[in-house]
Amino acid sequence: MKLFITSLVLSFTVLLVGCSNDTTTNEATPPSTEPTETENEEETTVVADTVIPAENPAASPVLAQNRGGTVVVGLQEPGGVFTPFFNTSGYDGNVQSVMFPPLVEINELGEFIPGLAEDWTISADELTYTFVLRENLKFDNGSPLTTEDIKFTLTLLHDPSYAGGTDITEANIIGGLDYKEGDADTISGIKIIDERTIEITTEEVNARALRLLGGQVLSKAYYGADYKKGDLDYINDLHLNPLGAGPFRFVQYIPGQEIRYEANEHYFAGKPEVELFIYKTTEGDSQQFFQTGELDYSGFAANADNFELLQSLGFADINLYTSSAYSYITFNHENPIFEDPRVRQAFILGLDRETIVNIHFQGYAEVANVPVSPASWAYTDDVGTTSYDLEKAKELLDEAGWIEGANGIREKDGEKLQVYYFTSAGGISDTLIPIATENYTELGIDFQVEQMDFNALLSRVDNGEHDLASFSTPMLTDPYNGVANFHSKNTSSVVKGYGNSEIDALIDATNSTTDLEERTAAFHELYKALDEEPPVILLSYSKVLSATNARVEGFAPNGYRGISTSLKDLRIINVNE
């Protein structure tokens, strides 16, 4: 499965990621802080997740109030590929999510709930999945949505010429590889029972199969009209004319300005109250757009200044919650310097992550200890460390044979301990670079920094020119997605050269059962092993700060599906009553 990545310099035009948790409150007060003791007994404070309603809804700008039944949300410019499964840009995914609900949805707790499928069952041996569609489902042009469309979608994803980001072969449908790699005309493991019921049989137990099989659905009549096995080029002509089954249907895309949708009267849950939904893609300051009323919903960099600003507006419903993503610095494991895990452990212990995170985020993030955020059921604070321990780091480098040279830089076999760190400009880098330089110099490391734009960063990391490089995951719909790149079979250019049979087996174990308790235990065992053989330097779990103009009710950001699950519930209220 391909995993989208982002640099540590993130855009906050719109927040479609993040996860709220049970620590929310409706009291109209600033978020409280919870003191946390570090191992060296210094106190830090982490801002608590909170929901704060607008104090003065009537202060909503006239520009917003005069928009009536139109809701506007900010979004970075998409790539123009609005067909699910074919985009490489996460912003295209945001565009798609308005129109293409999945068979199986995910709620704010990461639990599976009905989407287009009203029900599903899994056989006792956990190999056969039976989905039952809701009655009278229709695409937004009024044509019926049936199990034939599910079968077509799964077949398309197995096509030999499919090169998108969804690796459906991970679901191991019986006959899937025969179709993809052989001469089979159909996939034998997919059986249509009737127009509402479909049975899919897999070859092995896979915890993520339900999500893979229960994804978005493409219309066979529309997307399959010109389908011939081995040639999907025709779909390129349909990317800007999507046909979905969501609460809103596509109307128009004006590059550099907006993506416009209208309420879909064929939507299974009923036509939304909101008449028009617009993603505004105009370049500019999203904070200013929200203040002036040009946006009804926006995301912001989570910090005290932005939180106080939003409160001062009076008309903002504020939502602060913990992201499901985590940020990290990856090692280039193809560099012999990092072959010894003690060296990697020294780089972790020798970096004062607590100070970096506290200075930059001011309580709106915390240091990461495992590769999944506290928003997930797979999280534990019993494994990993967040401490800064210079002496232990020095001891580990000594044990690994890196001895301090005459100029203070460590050496081994005549080679100096010099590393090149690649990162994007701005953001946390402005805080991290001077602290890391000081920390690593004191540790005896020649720490060289190169800053560049994100595309250049990806290219140079792909070429293996880095020793260290900064990234962040996107939202993680399953904790497996946060560790998949650590498997030796991964094709990621980000975590290059890492993996061994023991780690592979532990990663596989997290996915080999659907029992949540067993999966949780498997993840915790994996985290222990990753602590001994670290693939990356874990940096932070950040907070997500979003705000809604009080004239719009219904936005409920979900760290697993963004705002898309709440769009059907949007409604306009009169803030002057």
PyMOL commands that set and color helices and strands:
alter all, ss='L'
color gray80, all
select helices_A, chain A and resi 57-59+62-65+90-97+147-157+168-171+176-181+209-213+220-223+233-238+286-292+304-313+336-338+341-349+353-361+390-399+429-443+454-462+479-482+484-486+501-509+516-532+564-569
alter helices_A, ss='H'
color red, helices_A
select strands_A, chain A and resi 33-37+43-47+50-52+70-74+104-106+112-114+117-122+128-133+190-192+197-201+248-254+258-263+276-280+297-300+316-322+327-331+365-367+403-404+410-412+415-416+418-423+446-451+468-472+536-549+552-553+571-572
alter strands_A, ss='S'
color yellow, strands_A
deselect
rebuild
show_as cartoon
